[in-house]
């Protein structure tokens, strides 16, 4: 499956950065498609993303446990995230969801027996999360101050947001563990996971969401979303984790909320403020610190 195999010159770090760059466009695309119910949006995009591996359907012959793991990752993550966004303030719920890079770093020794967690990795992960928090909450801090953030209080929707973070972190680490043990699934099998998860998302749409018309311009954006952040990104992420250091890749992943926020600022015409500058410094510092191969 030549098209699905990554070339030797594509390092795990570069593959991870490609996935991060694609995921950074998700908020911007989602903003343009906010009138489409989330399960319908995700279901269509995942089905489109699965098309990338249809020519290699023979690689979809995976064990039942691998199929369950794939559905757990792709469908379970989005299902809990959408519940969280319905029952908690979306900005704060998104922040809780972005605990998944931290989860990859700190849970790596639990899932990967030969991986050790150092104080440097913990420090880098905490710096990355602080930067992600600043990127996501920066506008609210400027508007309401820290007291305004705290005053919003607890919403039960934070629990499914935390669950979605755990699912993506554990799915990523389990995928790497299976690969390390020689029981991994081909990267092309991500297409099967996306196909089944997309179908389940559409079923949730039928059961839980109202009917919505989709315009021609919406379809263009849906195709871009399906081929990019909900398609190719999953394939290169899978390849990066199987070949690279999960702790370093987890720390790099904090670039996602920063890049996503910057793109939104650019396309909405908002100015760069000090929280974004601080977030940039924290996340880039965490990426440099955590990517040190000596730790």
C-alpha positions in Angstrom: 0.0 0.0 0.0 2.5 2.5 -1.3 0.2 5.5 -0.8 -0.4 4.7 2.9 3.2 4.0 3.8 5.3 6.9 5.0 8.6 7.5 3.3 11.8 7.2 5.3 12.5 10.9 5.1 9.3 11.7 7.0 10.4 11.6 10.6 7.9 10.9 13.4 8.2 14.6 14.5 7.4 15.8 11.0 4.5 13.4 10.7 3.1 14.6 14.1 3.5 18.3 13.0 1.5 17.5 9.8 -1.3 16.1 11.9 -1.1 19.1 14.3 -1.2 21.6 11.3 -4.3 19.8 9.9 -6.0 19.7 13.3 -5.3 23.5 13.7 -7.7 24.2 10.8 -10.5 22.3 12.5 -11.8 25.2 14.6 -11.8 27.5 11.6 -13.7 25.0 9.4 -16.0 24.2 12.3 -16.8 27.9 12.7 -17.7 28.1 9.0 -20.0 25.1 9.4 -21.4 25.8 12.9 -24.9 25.7 11.5 -24.6 22.0 10.8 -25.4 19.7 13.8 -22.1 18.3 15.2 -22.9 14.6 14.8 -23.9 15.1 11.2 -20.8 17.2 10.6 -18.5 14.6 12.1 -20.2 11.6 10.5 -19.9 13.1 7.0 -16.3 14.2 7.5 -15.2 10.8 8.9 -16.8 9.0 5.9 -15.0 11.3 3.5 -11.7 10.8 5.4 -12.1 7.1 5.1 -12.1 7.4 1.3 -8.3 8.0 1.5 -7.7 4.3 2.3 -10.5 2.7 0.2 -8.0 1.7 -2.5 -6.2 -0.3 0.2 -9.3 -2.0 1.7 -7.5 -5.3 1.8 -5.4 -3.8 4.7 -8.7 -3.5 6.6 -8.5 -7.1 7.7 -7.8 -6.4 11.4 -8.6 -8.3 14.6 -11.8 -7.6 16.4 -9.9 -6.0 19.3 -8.2 -3.6 16.9 -11.5 -2.6 15.4 -13.0 -2.0 18.8 -9.9 0.1 19.7 -10.3 2.2 16.5 -14.0 2.8 17.1 -13.2 3.6 20.8 -10.7 6.2 19.7 -12.4 7.9 16.7 -16.1 7.6 17.7 -15.7 7.6 21.5 -13.6 10.8 21.5 -16.0 12.8 19.3 -19.1 11.4 21.1 -18.0 12.6 24.5 -16.6 15.8 23.2 -19.9 16.8 21.7 -21.8 15.9 24.9 -19.3 18.1 26.8 -19.9 21.1 24.4 -23.6 20.8 25.0 -23.5 20.8 28.8 -20.5 22.9 29.6 -19.2 26.3 28.5 -17.6 25.5 25.1 -14.3 27.3 25.7 -13.7 25.7 29.1 -14.9 22.3 27.9 -12.4 22.6 25.0 -9.6 23.4 27.5 -10.4 20.3 29.5 -10.4 18.2 26.3 -6.9 19.5 25.6 -5.7 17.5 28.6 -5.1 14.7 26.1 -1.5 15.7 25.2 -0.8 15.8 29.0 -2.4 12.4 29.2 -0.2 11.0 26.5 2.9 12.2 28.4 2.1 11.2 31.9 0.3 7.9 31.1 3.1 6.7 28.7 4.8 4.5 31.3 1.4 2.8 32.1 0.8 1.7 28.5 4.4 1.4 27.3 6.4 -0.7 29.7 9.8 0.4 28.4 9.0 4.1 28.7 10.0 6.1 31.7 8.6 9.5 32.7 11.2 12.1 33.8 10.7 15.4 35.6 11.6 17.2 32.3 8.7 15.6 30.5 6.3 16.4 33.4 7.6 20.0 33.4 7.2 20.3 29.6 3.7 18.8 29.7 2.6 21.3 32.4 4.1 24.2 30.5 2.3 23.0 27.3 -1.0 22.8 29.2 -0.6 26.3 30.7 0.1 27.6 27.2 -3.0 25.9 25.8 -5.1 27.3 28.7 -3.8 30.8 27.9 -4.4 30.4 24.2 -8.0 29.3 24.8 -9.0 31.4 27.8 -7.0 34.6 26.9 -9.9 36.5 25.4 -12.1 35.8 28.4 -9.3 36.8 30.8 -8.9 40.2 29.0 -12.7 40.7 29.1 -13.7 39.4 32.6 -10.4 38.9 34.4 -9.5 35.8 36.3 -12.5 36.3 38.7 -14.9 36.1 35.8 -13.3 32.8 34.7 -13.6 31.3 38.2 -17.1 32.6 38.6 -18.4 30.4 35.8 -18.1 27.5 38.2 -18.4 23.8 37.6 -20.6 22.2 34.9 -21.2 18.4 34.7 -20.3 18.6 31.1 -16.6 18.9 32.1 -16.7 15.1 33.0 -17.4 13.9 29.4 -14.7 16.5 28.3 -12.3 14.8 30.6 -13.4 11.4 29.3 -12.8 12.5 25.7 -9.3 13.5 26.6 -8.6 10.2 28.3 -10.0 8.3 25.3 -7.7 10.0 22.8 -4.6 9.7 25.0 -5.3 6.0 25.8 -6.2 5.2 22.2 -3.0 6.7 20.9 -0.8 4.9 23.5 -2.6 1.6 23.0 -2.0 1.9 19.2 1.7 2.4 19.8 1.8 -0.5 22.3 0.2 -2.9 19.8 2.7 -1.8 17.2 5.7 -2.3 19.5 4.4 -5.8 20.4 4.1 -6.7 16.7 0.3 -6.9 17.0 -0.4 -3.5 15.5 -2.9 -2.7 12.7 -1.9 -1.1 9.3 -2.2 2.6 9.1 -4.7 2.1 6.2 -7.1 0.4 8.8 -7.7 4.0 10.1 -10.1 4.2 7.1 -12.1 1.3 8.4 -12.2 2.9 11.9 -13.4 6.2 10.3 -16.0 4.5 8.2 -17.6 2.7 11.1 -17.2 5.7 13.4 -18.8 8.0 10.7 -21.7 5.6 10.4 -22.2 5.6 14.2 -22.1 9.4 14.2 -24.7 9.6 11.5 -26.9 7.3 13.6 -26.5 9.6 16.5 -27.5 12.5 14.2 -30.7 10.7 13.2 -31.6 9.9 16.8 -30.5 13.2 18.5 -30.4 16.0 16.0 -32.8 17.9 13.7 -32.7 17.5 10.0 -30.5 20.1 8.2 -30.1 21.1 4.6 -26.5 21.2 3.3 -25.6 23.8 0.7 -23.0 23.4 -2.1 -20.6 25.7 -0.3 -21.0 23.6 2.8 -20.1 20.5 0.9 -16.8 22.1 -0.2 -15.9 22.8 3.4 -17.0 19.3 4.5 -14.7 17.7 1.9 -11.8 19.9 3.1 -12.6 18.9 6.7 -12.9 15.2 5.8 -9.7 15.0 3.7 -7.7 17.1 6.2 -8.3 17.3 10.0 -10.7 14.3 10.1 -8.9 12.3 7.5 -5.2 12.6 6.6 -4.5 13.9 10.1 -5.5 10.5 11.6 -3.3 8.6 9.2 -0.1 10.6 9.8 -0.8 10.7 13.6 -1.0 6.9 13.6 2.3 6.6 11.7 4.0 9.2 13.9 3.1 7.5 17.2 4.1 4.0 15.9 7.6 5.3 14.9 8.3 8.0 17.5 8.5 8.8 21.2 4.9 9.2 22.5 6.1 11.6 25.3 7.7 14.0 22.8 4.8 13.8 20.4 2.3 14.4 23.2 4.2 17.6 24.2 4.3 18.8 20.5 0.6 18.4 20.4 0.1 21.5 22.5 0.9 23.5 19.4 -2.6 22.5 18.1 -4.7 24.9 20.3 -2.2 27.7 19.8 -2.1 27.4 16.0 -5.9 27.0 16.0 -6.4 30.2 18.0 -3.9 32.1 15.8 -5.8 31.1 12.7 -9.1 32.2 14.2 -7.6 35.5 15.1 -6.2 36.1 11.6 -9.4 35.1 9.8 -11.7 37.0 12.2 -9.6 40.1 12.2 -8.9 40.2 15.9 -5.7 41.6 17.4 -2.9 39.5 19.0 -2.9 40.2 22.7 -0.5 39.4 25.5 -2.2 36.1 26.4 -1.4 34.8 22.9 2.2 35.9 23.2 2.5 34.2 26.6 0.9 31.1 25.2 3.3 31.0 22.3 6.3 31.3 24.6 5.0 28.5 26.9 4.1 26.1 24.2 7.3 26.6 22.1 9.3 26.3 25.3 7.5 23.1 26.2 8.1 21.7 22.7 11.8 22.4 22.8 12.2 21.1 26.3 10.2 17.9 25.7 11.9 17.1 22.4 15.3 16.8 24.0 16.4 13.3 23.1 18.6 13.1 26.1 15.7 12.9 28.5 
